[in-house]
Amino acid sequence: MTQCEMRAVPPFLVPGEAAAVRSDAERLLDGVELARAKAMAPAAGTAFLAGRLAQRDFAASLLSVSAADLATAYGCPHCGTGPDLGHGRPGYTYRGSPVPLALSLSRAGGWTLLAAVPDAAPGTRLGTDIEDPARTGFDGFDGLALAPAERLALRDITAVLLPAARARLWARKEAWLKMTGEGLSRMPSSLDVLERPGLIDLGPAETGLPAHLAAAVALSGLVRTPAMAAVAPRRATGAAGILHPRLLPG
C-alpha cells in the first residue's frame, strides 16, 4: 500500500508574520523562488513564499535532512527541468542528488495543503488540490468546468449543497490534472472525474483542513479497487500534521 503523507498550513493570523516569512525565505529558499515572489503583489508574494517554506520543511522532515541542504528541482513538461526552473512538478535535490519524494501543493481559502509520497519509485506522479466552495458560485461554472456526466450527477443536488458538490469535483479535476502534468492546458469540461483509479476525496481527518474546504489527491500507478483504497492518506507527524510557516527549523 502506498502511503501518502499530508500536512495543512493555516493562514496568517497577524500582520507581523509576513516580515518573518520573508526573512526565513531569504535564508532558506533558492533564488528562482525569491524571484517569482518579487514579481507578485506583496500579499501574493508572501503567501507564495510561505507555501514554498512549508513545502521545503515538509520534504526535509520526511527525508530527515536539513531544509537548508535541499535545492529546488522542478519539472515542467514544456520547459524541462533545472535549478533555474521555479514552476511545474515540485522536486528537490539533496547535495546534488535527486530525492525519492513525490510532492504536490495546493492553496485555497488562505490554507495550504501539502502532499508527499516518501521513497517514491521513479516516475511516481502525485497531485493534490483544495477548493473553497465559495468560489464555485459564478454563472457558467458548470458549462466551463464540468463534463456532461458530472452535470447530470449534480442535477438533483439542492441549492444549498451545490457549491460544496461543485468544489469536490473541481478539487478532483485539479488533483488529477496536476498528477498527469496536463494542468489547465486541458479543458476541465473534457475530464470526467466521477470515477478515476487512484483519485480519492480527502476529509478533515486526513488533511487537518477546515471541514468546508474540499480536497482530493491523485496518485499514479495504483491498484484499481472500487474504493480506491490503495492510497492511505495520513497527516504527517508533529503538531497534528499542521505546520505554521514560522515553526520552521533554524
Secondary structure, 3 states (H helix, E strand, C coil): CEEEEEEEECCCCCCHHHHHHHHHHHHHCCHHHHHHHHCCCHHHHHHHHHHHHHHHHHHHHHHCCCHHHEEECCEECCCEECCCCCCCECCEEECCEECCEEEEEEEECCEEEEEEEECCCCCCCEEEEEECHHHCCCCCHHHHHCCHHHHHHCCCCCCCCHHHHHHHHHHHHHHHHHHHCCHHHCCHHHCCCCCCCCEEEECHHHHCCCCCCEEEEEECCCCCCCCCCCEEEEECCCHHHECCHHHCCC
